[in-house]
Amino acid sequence: MEIKKKELAKILSGLKPGLAKREIIEEMVHFIFTGERVLTFNDEVTISYPFKTDFQCSVNAKDMLDGLSKAKSENIEMSFIEGQLDLICKDQDIFMNASMDDEVKNIAMDVIEATEQSDWKSVPEDFTDAMYLAMFSASRDETDESFQGICVSDQYIYSSDKLRVTQCKMTAPMEFFVIRAPIANDLKGFKLKTYCLTENWVNFKTEDDILFSVKKMGDEWPIEDAVNFLKLEGSRFRLPDTLQAAAQDLITWTEGDMDFHKTVKVTMENNLIVLEGRKESGLMRKRVMLEYQRDPIVFLISPVYLAAILERGATRMIIGETRAAFKKDNMFHIMQLQAK
């Protein structure tokens, strides 16, 4: 079968969130071709695209992406011959040893087939954006169980690490579910149209019939505690427009495996907001003018998150005795203040 290189590369790139980070089971780091679809599965996420082939097998994803990226030709001839998946074009040939093991494929297909009899409902247009904003407040401590996840309940999305809480209101309600927070970063790359819940999975679908399934974390999340934590009385004021650029500048000056794990220290005193980012090789401070002459306050926040919420219009802030919050019409983010 012949396919455009750009088309194949786009499909395979979209499947990457479903690849396992470590090769515990070989096929979990493979692209799996079923004859009707191509998919990835890592026991937490499975992603599949409609992709008809006259063969069924799986091949190492890293090898296939690397080989494809080095082809100069626009057209690729893909075929399966004698246990190998071949990608042939004018300037290069790639022969990849294929696996015929069906264990991972069959598990993934069970997830996919369970959605066929499910009740699909519309995804609110602001769902992925709200999930992305909530992602930053989820706990990274593996002992925190459900706090590692994002909770969707009715028209609201919640996340918390017990020191901060984010609540986002969507334009329409959804059924209750909890999924692991980092998945939100992958979901925002897809234009989701519908969703359904099966026994252990939350399933999303695009207009192009791309299926993105995420394993549920559980059936409970402390919503009432989060709502009580969000209650805050204090002084209100607006943040300067220049704060967003300062937060953006500090992203590369803070340590973290991923951008949303990074944290900067924010100090407000003497008509200044001072943002401080540290990493092993140095430190950067950014100063922004602000009409603030109250008691000094200090808090920690992700510079990526701070830049994102300011970009989306969260310029209002509330300062209480022990907590502070950023607020806009459909989003509320509150955190504990640090001792200065």
N, C-alpha and C positions, 0 to 999 in steps of 0.2 A: 504494500500500500504506500502511496506517495502522500506526503504531508508537507506543508510549509514549515520551515524551521522556526519562524517566529510564533506560529500558532502552537506548535508542540512545546516550545520553551515556555510560553505563557501558561499552558495547562499544567505542565510539570511544576512550575514555580508555585502555582496556587495550591499544589498538593503538599508542599513542604511542611506546613504546620502539623500534618498527620504523621510525620516521620519521628521515630524514637530518637532521643538524644544519645542513647547508648545501645549497642547491638547486643541486647539480651537474647532476643529471638531474631534470627537473620532476616526474616521477611518483614520485620517491623522497620527496617531501614531500606526497604525496597519499594519501587513502584510496582503495583500489582495489576496486571491486565486480565480482566475476566471474560473478555469476548464482547461484552456490552459496555463496560465501563473501565476506567483506570482509576486506581484508588491507593490511598495510604492508610495505615492503621497502626496506632501505638498504644492501644488499650485505654487511652483517655480521649482520643480524637480519631475520627475516621472521616476522610474527605474523598468524595468520588465525583468524577466527571463522566458524562456520556462520551464513550469512545469505542466505536466498533472495530474489532479486529477478528481475524480468522484463526487466532491462537489464544491460549491462556498460559501465562507464566508470570514470573516476577524477576526483576533485575535490580542490582544495587543502584540506589537513587543517586548517590554521589558520583559514581562512574558515568551514569547516563547524562547527568547535568553537565559534568565536566567535558565529556566528549562532544555534546551538542554545542556547548559554548565555543568550542574551537573550530567548528565547521564554518567555512566561509560561504558555502552554497546556500541559495535560497530554498531549494527543494531537497527533501530527505526521503529516501526510499527505505521503509521499515519492513522487515520480514523476519520470520522465525524459522530457522533451519537447523535441524539436528542438535537441539538443545541450546541453541544460541539465538539471542535477539540481535539482529544486524541493523545498523544504521549506515546506509551507503549514500554518498553524494559525490559530486564531481571532484572535490579536493581531498576527501578522506574517507576511510572505511573504519567502522567500529564494530567489533564482534564481542558481545557481552555474554558470559556464561549465565544461563537462566536457571532459576529454581522452579521445580514443578510441585513443591510442597503446598498443599491446599489448606493447612491448619489456620493460618492467619486470614487467608482469603475467606474461608467459610465463616469465621467469627464475624468478620466485617460484613459479609453478605447477610448474615442473620440480623445485624443492626439495620441495614438498608431495607431488607424485606419487611421488617416489622413496621416500617413507616407507611407501607403501601395501603394498609387498612386503617390508618390513623386519620384523625380529624385535623386537617391543616387549617391554621388561622393566620391572619395577616400580622406581620411584624410592624410595630410602630416605626415611622420613618426616622425617629430620633433614637431608636434603640441602641445601635452600635456606638453612637456618640456618647450616650449616657453610660453605657457599659465601660467605655474607655475612661471617662472621668472618674467612675467609681473604682476602677482598678487600683489606683494609687493608694487607697486607704486600707486595702485588704492586708491581713497579716502575712508575713513571710515565715513565721514560726510554725514548723511542722506539727508542733504539739497543740496548736490552736484550733485544729479540726475545722469546723464550719467557718471560722473567721478567716480562713485562707481563701474563702470563696466570695462571690458576688451573689446577692440574693435579689431575685426578681419576684415581686408580689403586687398583684393588681396593677396600679399605674405607677408604682415606685420601684426604684432600684437602690439597694443599700450595700454598703461595705464598711468594715471596721476592723481595726487592730487593737481595740480596747482603749487606745489613747486618742483616737480620732475616728470620726464617722462622716461618711458622705451619703447624702440622699439626693437622688435625681428623680424628677417627675417627668414621665413620658406623655406623649400626646394621646395615648390609648392604653388600656390595660392589657396585661398578659397573665397567663397562668403561673402559679408559683413554681419556682425551681431555684436551685443553687448550683453554680458551676465554678470551677477553679478560676481565680482572677486573671492569671496571665493569658487565658484564652481570649479575653476581650481585645487584646492587642492584635490577635490574628483575625478576629471577626470583623474588625473595622475595615479590612481589606476586601470584604465581600459586600455586594449589594443584596442584602437579604430581603426576601419578599414574604415568605410564609414560614411557619414553624409548627411542630407538633411534639408532644411528649409521649414517649413510650416508657416501658417499665424502668429502665435504667439510664435512658438517654434523652437529651434535648436535641431535636433535629431541626436544622434550618435549610431552606431551599432558596435558590436564586431563580430569576426568570429563565436562565439557561439550563435549569435542571441540575445545577451543581448542588450536591448534598453535603452539608457540614454537620456532623453529629458529635456531640460533646457529652461525656459521661456525667451524670448527676453526682453531686457530693453528698446528698442526703435530703431528708424531708423536713428539716427544721432549721431555723435561723432566728436569733433573738431580736426580732423586729421591735417589740415593745421597749426593750432596754435601749435600743438605738434611738427610737423616737424620743424617749425621755432625756437621753443625753443631748439631743439636738436643741432642747429648750435652753435659751440663753438670753439674759438681760445684760445690757451694757451700753457703752458709748458707741455711736455709729458715725462713720465718716467714709469718704470716698478716697480710693487709692489713685495715685498719679498714673497717667498713661505710659510714662517712661519705665514703669516697673516691669512691664512685660519683656522689654528688650534686655533689661538687666538680668532677669531670670534666665532668659534664653542664652545669654553670654556665659553663664555659670555651668551649663550642662556638661561641657567638656572639662570642667575643673572640679568635678566631684566623682568619687569612686562608686562603682556599682556594676554588677554583671550585666544588667540591662538598664536602660535609661530610667524606667519607672522605679528602680530600686535606689536611685541616687537621692541624696538629701543635702540641703543647704541650711545653714543657720541664719535666721532672720532676727535682727535686733531693731526695735523702734524706739528712738529717744532723740531729744533735742532737735526736733524738726527734720529728722533723717530716718530713712530706712536703709539699714546696712545688710547686704546679703553676702554671706561668706561661704565659699566652697573650698574644700580641702581634698587633696589627693596626695599620694606618696611623694610626688615630685615637686609639690608646691602648694600655694594658697592664692586665691583671688578674692578681693572684696569689691563690691559695687555699691556706690552710695547714690541714693535717690532722694531728692528734696520732698518733704511732706510736712503739712501743718499738723504737727503732733508734739504737744508739750505736757503730756500726762506722764504717769509713772512709766519707766522703761519696761518693755516687754520683750521676751525672747521666745521663739518657737522654731521647730524644725519642719521643713516641707520639701517635697520633691520640686526641683527647679523646672522639670518637664511639666509637672502638674500645674505649678503656679503660672507658667507661661500659657498653658492650655486654657485654664479657667479665665485668665485675664483676656485672652484672645476672644473668648466666648462671652465677654461682657460682665464677668463677676468682679465688678469694681467696688462693690460695697463691702465694708468690713465692720464687724461687731467685736468689741473688746470687753470681756467680762473680767472678774477677779482672777479666775484660774484658767479660763478658756478663751479662745478667739475663734472667729468664724468668717468665712467668705460666703457671700450670698448673692444670688441673682434670682430671677423669677422662678426658674425650674430646678435650681441646684443650691444645696446648702452643704458646706464643708466645715466641720468644727474640729478643733484640736486642743489638747492640753498645752498650756504655756509652760515653758521651762524656767527653772530658777536661774536668775542672771548671775 
